[in-house]
Amino acid sequence: MTTLVNSTEAYETCRQITRARARNFYYGLKLLPEPQRSSLYAVYTWMRMADDLVDDAATSKDAAEALSAFRAQTESALNGRPHSNEAVWIALADVAGRTALEHEPFNQMLQGQLDDIQEQRYETFADLERYCHRVASSVGLVCIAIWGYEGSRERAEELATKRGVAFQLTNILRDFNEDYAIGRVYLPADEFKAHNLTPTQLNEWSDKKACLDFTTEQIDRAMQYYIESEELDAMITPRCQPTLWAMTRIYRQLLTKLSENPARLADPRRLRLSGLQKSAIAIQARLRSSQANRK
């Protein structure tokens, strides 16, 4: 990554990385006001770097060692002492200096990366929910700290945690076929057993009734997390609400689309929204953003 000397250049580099790597996510972040927008560019860049460390490591041991060093570098930046003049560390230190960022969500995100490289299996939903908290709810906690919110911190964090679980369960269902192909199964083992079903049968959709019943239960549970976290939308700072609305709308519509045809879980073609659906969400989000900016 390019070395830099000031936060303005650092944020611009993070913006460029987010635009190149995040695709649709970038356009949702563009709806945010400053300084929240640039702050999220910095957080996304940090997350991307953590992902790349794992992807580029030759072995799981190498990945764990790289993440350990990355964790120490993150602590330094969050304490306002970036260990180098790379863009991500300068920007993250600046964000931490302006926002009361807790360190634990960042540690949890990195622990989620370790969970993946250690190829853990999730015996119960409690195990899976803990993983969702690490890789997704932690991101939600960082986001609401940056966006700002009204009401109690305890309630906002509870709702952000639930929304993160909703997002991650949606990801897991959408990516079941892809994950299975590389030997990963995130859905709870005890629930497969309860339906007398195996991941292979689900991937092949070979026992249609058992597969349908199992998948419907997973979809319903994920949808319940969206319902239980609906209060969060109105708590967020008004000018930041359109971004959360757009992100939630995209994920929730994916889950709705799967509910209309649960067998898509086993389809090797990734479940996606149509161009028309995404355009409609983008237009509505921009309108919401314009309205919020006029208030």
VOROKE-997107 format. One record per residue (C-alpha): z, y, x; residue in three letters. Coordinates in steps of 0.001 Angstrom, whole numbers, plus 500000, padded with zeros to 6 digits. Layout:
BEGIN
ZYXALA ...
***
This chain:
BEGIN
500000500000500000MET 499273503527501213THR 502137505292502945THR 503149508638501468LEU 505524511478502044VAL 506370512961498628ASN 507084511891495086SER 503991513562493589THR 501684511443495736GLU 503859508389495127ALA 503628508717491355TYR 499865509226491536GLU 499486506018493539THR 501627504163490988CYS 499458505577488192ARG 496316504313489908GLN 497833500857490396ILE 498919500716486754THR 495468501771485578ARG 493774499137487750ALA 496155496271487049ARG 497668496853483598ALA 494498497500481551ARG 495552497984477907ASN 499170498571478871PHE 498097501650480838TYR 496620503303477788TYR 499850502790475876GLY 501814504414478684LEU 499458507392478682LYS 500888508321475272LEU 504274509003476848LEU 505346512532477767PRO 506341513370481310GLU 508471512438483177PRO 508753509183481200GLN 505084508358481755ARG 505215508518485547SER 508569506743485556SER 507036503769483757LEU 504076503774486162TYR 506612503367488975ALA 508463500557487182VAL 505208498744486389TYR 504125499005490038THR 507475497550491109TRP 507021494642488665MET 503460494070489894ARG 504651493907493499MET 507314491343492584ALA 504687489213490801ASP 502339489439493781ASP 505059488328496187LEU 505455485114494201VAL 501719484588493716ASP 500937485111497407ASP 503723482924498802ALA 502627479617500297ALA 505728477719499128THR 508561478221496677SER 510910478655499661LYS 508719481477500991ASP 508668483088497543ALA 512457482919497242ALA 512893484496500670GLU 510385487244499867ALA 512157488015496591LEU 515516488154498374SER 514178490811500757ALA 512528492623497844PHE 515850492651495978ARG 517550494372498932ALA 514731496938499122GLN 515100497566495396THR 518839498153495714GLU 518198500716498436SER 515646502578496330ALA 517862502591493238LEU 520628504029495397ASN 518290506869496405GLY 517565505514499886ARG 514002504097499938PRO 513645501787502927HIS 510108503003503637SER 507675505709502557ASN 505566503370500448GLU 504686504790497038ALA 506721502369494928VAL 509967502985496806TRP 509637506765496866ILE 508774506824493156ALA 511505504362492162LEU 514126506308494098ALA 512990509487492346ASP 513210507817488933VAL 516711506556489723ALA 517693510063490748GLY 516656511472487352ARG 517610508575485077THR 520766506521484821ALA 519103503238485772LEU 521377500218485881GLU 520679497832488757HIS 521317494650486792GLU 518076494646484748PRO 516085494751487999PHE 518147491875489384ASN 517556489945486173GLN 513784490470486394MET 513797489047489900LEU 515975486121488787GLN 513336485392486140GLY 510753485192488909GLN 512969482674490691LEU 513287480639487486ASP 509512480330487385ASP 509018479267490993ILE 511800476713490676GLN 509889475197487730GLU 512929474949485513GLN 512665473129482211ARG 514386474536479175TYR 516411471881477407GLU 517639474080474549THR 516710477378472972PHE 519828478906474533ALA 518315478102477935ASP 514977479598476938LEU 516594482698475462GLU 518416483288478753ARG 515067483164480554TYR 513579485606478007CYS 516469487980478650HIS 515722487883482360ARG 511975488402482303VAL 511517490555479198ALA 514729491976477741SER 515533493371481178SER 512288495361481033VAL 513240496637477594GLY 516590497872478897LEU 514877499810481682VAL 512374501260479212CYS 514949502592476766ILE 516941504110479630ALA 513816506015480665ILE 512611506872477147TRP 515996507964475833GLY 517415507148472402TYR 519790508336469721GLU 522837506395468610GLY 525157504075470467SER 524165502586473788ARG 525532499199472741GLU 523319499094469644ARG 520211500340471454ALA 520625497735474187GLU 521231494967471644GLU 518003495856469830LEU 515994496259473035ALA 517206492828474128THR 516013491295470855LYS 512642493043471094ARG 512210491712474608GLY 512859488159473385VAL 510304488703470605ALA 507677489792473131PHE 508359486919475510GLN 508372484243472802LEU 505025485615471657THR 503724485350475229ASN 504978481779475527ILE 503282480713472304LEU 500046482525473162ARG 499963480974476654ASP 501152477463475808PHE 497820475823476653ASN 497412477750479922GLU 500962477029481012ASP 500675473336480135TYR 497565473097482327ALA 499627474109485375ILE 502596471916484510GLY 504830474462482805ARG 506404473983479387VAL 508755476708478232TYR 509465475544474672LEU 512800473716474258PRO 512836470011475098ALA 515428469156472449ASP 513218470664469734GLU 510282468526470850PHE 512579465501470525LYS 513751466584467077ALA 510146466486465894HIS 509425463226467742ASN 506792465164469633LEU 505787465557473269THR 504206468579474985PRO 501082466469475556THR 500787465715471847GLN 501248469394471060LEU 498622470395473607ASN 496195467898472070GLU 497354468661468513TRP 497277464901468018SER 500053464531465427ASP 498968467299463081LYS 502015467375460799LYS 504570467250463611ALA 502614469841465594CYS 502330472143462582LEU 506027471859461699ASP 507117472419465296PHE 504806475387465884THR 505689477023462571THR 509373476884463486GLU 508637478558466835GLN 506555481286465183ILE 509177481943462504ASP 511919482290465080ARG 509880484727467173ALA 509057486764464074MET 512744486951463202GLN 513415488714466495TYR 510886491406465555TYR 512542491818462167ILE 516051491993463632GLU 515017494666466154SER 513105496963463766GLU 515866499574463845GLU 515052500252467514LEU 511794502048466713ASP 513512504990465016ALA 516228505268467679MET 513835505972470548ILE 513121509589471509THR 510398510673469025PRO 507747511511471623ARG 508171508039473169CYS 508072506137469876GLN 504240505794469693PRO 504162503753472900THR 506805501315471651LEU 505051501191468269TRP 501694500324469866ALA 503157497640472145MET 505057496063469265THR 502074496241466940ARG 499861494399469417ILE 502348491605470067TYR 503407491231466451ARG 499800491027465271GLN 499145488302467844LEU 502020486328466371LEU 500745486960462840THR 497297485745463880LYS 498831482549465258LEU 500835482051462056SER 497594482100460083GLU 496241479213462174ASN 499019477508464191PRO 496548475042465719ALA 495319477941467878ARG 498370477171470025LEU 496435474226471487ALA 493118476057471796ASP 492095476672475434PRO 490624480006474371ARG 493320482653474723ARG 494513484137471451LEU 493443487800471345ARG 493155490628468890LEU 489649491701468016SER 488199494877469447GLY 488422496418465993LEU 492121495538465656GLN 492933496989469080LYS 490937500124468359SER 492774500624465083ALA 496123500334466850ILE 495011502771469551ALA 493850505339466993ILE 497054505093464973GLN 499158505364468142ALA 497304508495469239ARG 497818510032465811LEU 501532509230465961ARG 501684510759469434SER 499941513950468262SER 502324514268465329GLN 505378513739467558ALA 504159516354470046ASN 503798518955467279ARG 507419518590466166LYS 
***
